[in-house]
Amino acid sequence: MTDSDLIIRVAAKGDGVTADGRHAALAAPGDWLRADGSVAPGPNRQAPPCRHFPTCGGCQLQHIDDAAYADFVRDRVIGGLAAQGLETDVRPAIVSPPRTRRRATFHAEKSGKLVIGFSEGGSHALVDLSECHILDPRLFALLAPLRKLLPPLMRPKRRVEIVMTLADQGVDLLLRGVEADGLAAAEALSAFGRTQGLARLSIDSGLGTETRYEPIEATVTLGGLPVPLPAGAFLQATPEGETALVAAVREAVGDAVTVADLFAGLGTFTLALPGKVYAAEGARDAFFALKAAAGRAQRPVFAEHRDLLRRPLMPAELDRFAAIVLDPPRAGAREQAEQLALSRAPVVAYVSCNPSSFARDAKTICEGGYRLDWVQPVGQFRWSTHVELVGRFSR
């Protein structure tokens, strides 16, 4: 084997890549690609902790050690920026520990027996989970009792979607695609919520979400405040990841006395920011939850229900603020980035879950006269190829 056979990095989709650009599935940096296509293990390879790897699509990188995984997270950001001709200080990645994922979506189907789990990588086939090393144990513990609850509620040849989120009061459980008509089904759902100590149990049979069990209002604490948690709402994947992102955003904006938080969601950043905050959010449930939480606590927050993809803030609006925070969906914020490039706001903190769309928008913002000061990569989705980050721009 020669230096050209050495696996030097992991590509965006999880394959190992040699110096001359050849790809090898399930290869780690430091492995060697043999002439027959097999891989000789190197120093950064580890034994995958889960029996379902690599079949289960929930993880792609359990075979590489912690140091190599952190490097992968950072390299994804560097590679995305390089593709747009950008360079900056890319900090070491912050990676969430195992068994800390506090939200997840599973599927269930009857195929002779009831199967509950994640889909296989690149397939619709389900992996029947018997263990999971990424989920908070409180989520995984519900799979066994769900195997008894679900069969009478399932439609023939139809999958059920199971959405779990850890709320302040316990697990918030949403079941989509079930049939729960009649007294027996209603009693079974209420008893399940009570027995399992759920924060809430909701169903969606196709006509919208119905809450079937909620002893007290389900909330999630953000910025020290309890915020009403809509069923199935977006939440940062791990508490450690949320802490890292919030810390980076607070560092980026400093002591700004007026801040705009765009794509504010439930208020993960809004409620952690100093001074007066304008919060724009397009999802109605999230907007009302944030508005209610800020109002109860008498926080200086003005929340607006606004679709920023169709109606971004214009330069004259952006110029009113000492700092701008934005946390758009995976596709990024092309329209808002174009307006930011024309603005005079001193500081922008951009939170992203996609290094490629971030780099595209970063180029637009920098072409408007901003400087990309630094980027903090965050690996909330441990052992996956999913990468998040915070970037700071200034004039």
C-alpha positions in Angstrom: 0.0 0.0 0.0 1.1 3.5 -0.8 0.2 7.0 0.5 -2.4 7.2 -2.2 -4.2 4.3 -0.5 -4.5 6.1 2.9 -7.9 7.2 3.9 -7.4 10.8 4.8 -10.9 12.1 5.6 -14.6 11.3 5.7 -16.8 12.7 3.0 -20.1 14.5 3.6 -22.1 11.3 3.1 -19.9 9.2 5.4 -17.5 7.4 3.0 -13.8 7.4 3.6 -11.8 9.2 0.9 -8.2 8.5 -0.2 -5.6 11.1 -1.2 -6.4 10.5 -4.8 -10.2 10.8 -4.4 -11.3 7.2 -4.2 -14.2 6.4 -1.8 -14.6 3.5 0.5 -17.7 2.7 2.6 -17.3 2.4 6.4 -13.7 3.6 6.3 -12.1 5.8 8.9 -9.3 8.3 8.6 -6.0 6.4 8.9 -7.4 3.2 7.4 -5.8 1.8 4.2 -7.7 0.9 1.1 -6.4 -2.4 -0.3 -6.1 -3.2 -4.0 -9.1 -5.6 -3.7 -11.3 -2.9 -2.3 -11.2 -4.1 1.3 -10.1 -1.8 4.1 -7.3 -2.4 6.6 -8.1 -0.8 10.0 -6.1 2.2 11.2 -5.7 4.0 14.5 -9.0 6.0 14.3 -11.3 3.0 13.9 -13.4 1.8 16.8 -15.8 -1.0 17.4 -19.3 0.3 16.8 -21.2 0.3 20.1 -24.6 -0.7 18.6 -25.6 -4.0 17.2 -27.8 -2.3 14.5 -24.9 -0.4 12.9 -24.4 0.0 10.0 -27.9 -1.3 8.9 -29.8 1.3 10.9 -30.0 4.7 9.1 -29.9 6.6 12.4 -26.1 6.5 12.5 -23.5 6.5 9.8 -20.2 7.0 11.7 -20.1 4.7 14.7 -17.0 3.1 13.4 -14.7 6.2 13.9 -13.4 7.3 17.2 -14.3 10.5 19.0 -11.4 12.5 17.8 -11.9 11.6 14.2 -15.7 12.3 14.5 -15.0 15.8 15.9 -12.6 16.4 13.0 -15.3 15.3 10.6 -17.7 17.8 12.0 -15.2 20.6 11.7 -14.0 19.5 8.2 -17.6 19.6 6.9 -17.7 23.3 7.8 -14.3 24.0 6.3 -15.2 22.2 3.1 -18.5 24.0 2.8 -16.7 27.4 3.1 -13.9 26.4 0.7 -16.5 25.5 -1.9 -17.6 29.2 -1.8 -14.0 30.5 -1.7 -14.3 31.5 2.0 -11.8 31.0 4.9 -12.1 32.0 8.5 -11.3 30.7 12.0 -13.2 27.4 12.3 -13.1 26.4 15.9 -12.8 22.8 17.2 -16.2 21.0 17.1 -18.4 20.6 20.2 -19.9 17.1 20.1 -22.9 15.9 22.2 -22.4 12.8 24.3 -24.1 9.4 23.6 -27.6 8.8 24.8 -28.6 12.5 25.0 -30.9 12.9 22.0 -34.1 14.4 23.4 -36.3 14.2 20.3 -36.7 11.5 17.7 -39.2 10.2 15.1 -39.7 6.5 14.7 -42.0 4.4 12.5 -44.0 1.3 13.3 -45.5 -1.3 10.9 -47.0 -4.8 11.1 -45.1 -7.2 8.9 -46.0 -10.5 10.6 -44.9 -8.9 13.8 -44.9 -5.3 15.0 -41.6 -3.5 14.0 -40.7 -0.2 15.6 -37.5 1.7 14.7 -35.6 3.9 12.2 -35.4 3.2 8.5 -32.3 1.5 7.1 -29.8 3.7 5.3 -31.1 4.5 1.8 -34.2 2.3 2.3 -37.7 2.4 3.5 -37.3 -0.9 5.4 -37.4 -0.5 9.2 -34.9 -1.7 11.6 -36.6 -3.2 14.7 -34.6 -1.5 17.5 -33.5 -3.5 20.5 -31.0 -0.9 21.6 -30.0 2.7 20.8 -26.9 4.6 21.8 -27.9 8.0 20.7 -31.4 8.4 22.3 -32.0 9.6 25.9 -32.9 6.4 27.7 -36.3 7.9 28.7 -37.3 8.0 25.0 -36.0 4.5 24.2 -37.8 3.0 27.3 -41.1 3.8 25.7 -40.6 1.5 22.7 -41.4 -1.7 24.7 -44.8 -0.5 26.1 -45.6 1.0 22.7 -45.4 -2.5 21.2 -48.5 -3.4 23.3 -50.4 -0.2 22.8 -50.1 0.2 19.1 -51.5 -2.9 17.4 -55.2 -2.3 18.0 -54.8 1.3 16.9 -53.0 0.6 13.6 -54.6 0.6 10.1 -53.9 -2.3 7.8 -50.8 -1.9 5.7 -50.2 1.6 7.1 -47.2 2.9 9.0 -47.6 4.8 12.2 -45.2 7.7 12.9 -44.1 8.1 16.5 -42.7 11.5 17.5 -41.1 11.8 20.9 -39.8 14.9 22.6 -38.6 15.4 26.2 -40.6 18.1 27.8 -40.1 19.5 31.3 -42.8 17.2 32.6 -41.6 14.0 30.8 -42.0 12.6 27.3 -44.3 14.4 24.9 -45.6 11.6 22.6 -47.4 12.2 19.2 -48.8 9.2 17.2 -49.6 9.9 13.6 -51.6 7.5 11.4 -53.5 5.7 14.2 -57.2 5.0 14.5 -58.4 5.7 18.0 -62.2 5.9 17.8 -64.4 4.6 20.6 -64.3 4.3 24.3 -61.8 1.4 24.5 -59.2 3.3 22.5 -59.7 6.5 24.5 -59.3 4.7 27.7 -56.2 2.8 26.5 -54.5 6.1 25.5 -55.3 7.8 28.7 -54.1 4.8 30.7 -50.9 4.6 28.7 -50.2 8.3 29.3 -50.8 7.9 33.0 -48.9 4.7 33.5 -45.9 5.8 31.5 -45.8 9.2 33.2 -46.1 11.1 29.9 -46.1 14.9 29.7 -48.7 14.6 26.9 -50.1 12.0 24.5 -51.5 13.3 21.2 -52.7 11.6 18.1 -53.2 12.6 14.5 -55.5 10.4 12.4 -55.2 12.7 9.4 -57.3 15.6 10.4 -54.9 17.4 12.8 -53.5 16.9 16.2 -55.8 15.9 19.1 -54.5 15.8 22.7 -55.7 12.7 24.5 -53.7 13.0 27.7 -52.1 16.1 29.3 -52.4 16.4 33.1 -50.7 19.9 33.1 -49.5 22.1 30.3 -46.4 20.6 28.6 -43.5 23.0 28.5 -39.8 23.2 27.7 -37.5 25.5 29.5 -35.7 28.0 27.3 -33.6 30.9 28.6 -34.8 30.0 32.1 -38.5 30.3 31.2 -41.1 27.6 30.7 -42.4 27.8 27.1 -45.6 26.0 26.0 -44.5 23.1 23.8 -46.7 22.5 20.8 -47.0 18.8 19.9 -44.3 17.8 17.4 -42.5 21.2 17.6 -38.9 21.7 16.7 -36.4 21.7 19.5 -32.6 21.5 19.5 -31.7 17.8 19.5 -29.7 17.7 22.7 -29.4 19.9 25.8 -25.6 20.0 25.3 -26.0 21.1 21.7 -28.5 23.8 22.6 -26.1 25.1 25.3 -23.2 25.2 22.8 -25.3 27.0 20.2 -26.7 29.5 22.7 -23.3 30.2 24.1 -21.9 30.9 20.6 -24.8 33.2 19.7 -24.4 35.2 23.0 -20.7 35.5 22.4 -21.4 36.7 18.8 -23.9 39.4 19.8 -22.1 40.5 22.9 -23.9 43.2 24.9 -26.1 44.4 22.0 -29.1 46.2 23.5 -31.4 45.6 20.5 -31.4 42.3 18.7 -33.5 40.8 15.9 -34.0 37.0 16.2 -35.1 35.7 12.8 -36.7 32.2 12.4 -37.1 32.4 16.2 -39.0 29.2 16.8 -40.0 28.7 20.4 -37.4 31.2 21.5 -34.2 29.2 22.0 -32.1 32.3 21.3 -34.7 35.0 21.9 -35.1 34.2 25.5 -31.3 33.9 26.1 -30.4 37.2 24.5 -29.7 40.5 26.3 -31.7 43.7 25.9 -34.7 44.1 23.8 -35.5 41.4 21.2 -37.6 41.4 18.1 -38.5 37.8 17.3 -39.9 36.8 13.9 -41.4 33.3 13.3 -43.5 31.9 10.5 -44.9 28.8 12.3 -48.1 29.9 14.2 -47.9 27.4 17.1 -44.3 28.4 17.8 -45.0 32.1 17.5 -47.9 31.9 20.0 -45.9 29.8 22.4 -43.0 32.2 22.4 -45.3 35.2 22.7 -47.1 33.7 25.7 -43.9 32.7 27.5 -42.3 36.2 27.0 -45.5 37.9 28.0 -45.9 35.9 31.2 -42.4 36.7 32.3 -42.7 40.3 31.1 -39.5 39.9 29.0 -38.8 42.8 26.5 -39.7 40.7 23.5 -41.8 41.8 20.5 -42.9 38.7 18.6 -44.2 38.9 15.0 -45.8 36.2 13.0 -43.9 36.6 9.7 -42.9 34.3 6.9 -39.3 35.3 6.4 -38.8 33.2 3.3 -41.5 35.2 1.5 -41.2 38.5 3.4 -37.6 38.9 4.7 -36.7 41.9 6.8 -35.5 44.7 4.5 -32.3 46.8 5.1 -34.2 49.7 6.7 -35.7 47.3 9.2 -32.5 45.5 9.9 -30.5 48.7 10.4 -32.6 49.4 13.6 -30.8 46.6 15.4 -27.4 46.3 17.0 -27.2 42.6 16.2 -29.1 40.1 14.0 -29.6 36.4 14.9 -31.0 34.0 12.3 -31.6 30.3 12.5 -33.2 29.2 9.2 -34.2 25.7 8.1 -31.8 23.4 6.2 -32.3 25.2 2.9 -30.9 28.4 4.4 -32.1 31.9 4.1 -31.1 33.1 0.6 -33.7 35.9 0.5 -32.8 37.2 4.0 -29.1 36.9 3.3 -29.5 39.2 0.3 -31.2 41.8 2.4 -28.6 41.4 5.2 -25.8 42.1 2.6 -27.4 45.5 1.9 -27.9 46.4 5.6 -25.7 48.2 8.1 -26.4 46.0 11.1 -23.0 45.8 12.9 -23.1 42.1 13.8 -24.9 38.9 12.5 -25.0 35.6 14.2 -26.0 32.9 11.8 -27.1 29.5 13.2 -27.2 26.7 10.6 -27.9 23.0 10.3 -26.4 22.8 6.8 -22.8 23.8 6.1 -23.5 24.1 2.4 -26.5 26.4 2.5 -24.7 28.4 5.3 -21.6 28.8 3.1 -23.8 30.0 0.1 -25.5 32.6 2.3 -22.2 33.5 4.0 -20.7 34.4 0.6 -23.7 36.6 -0.2 -23.4 38.4 3.2 -19.6 38.8 2.8 -20.0 40.2 -0.7 -22.1 43.0 1.0 -19.1 44.1 3.0 -19.3 41.8 6.1 -16.4 39.8 7.5 -16.9 36.2 8.6 -15.0 36.4 12.0 -15.3 32.8 13.1 -17.5 29.6 13.0 -18.3 27.3 15.8 -19.2 23.7 14.6 -21.5 21.7 16.8 -22.2 17.9 16.4 -25.6 17.4 18.1 -26.5 14.4 16.0 -23.7 12.2 17.2 -22.3 9.6 14.8 -24.4 11.0 11.9 -23.3 13.2 9.0 -25.6 16.0 10.2 -23.6 19.1 11.3 -24.7 22.4 12.9 -22.8 25.6 13.4 -22.8 29.3 14.5 -21.0 31.9 12.4 -20.3 35.5 13.4 -20.2 38.3 10.8 -19.3 41.9 11.5 -18.7 45.1 9.6 
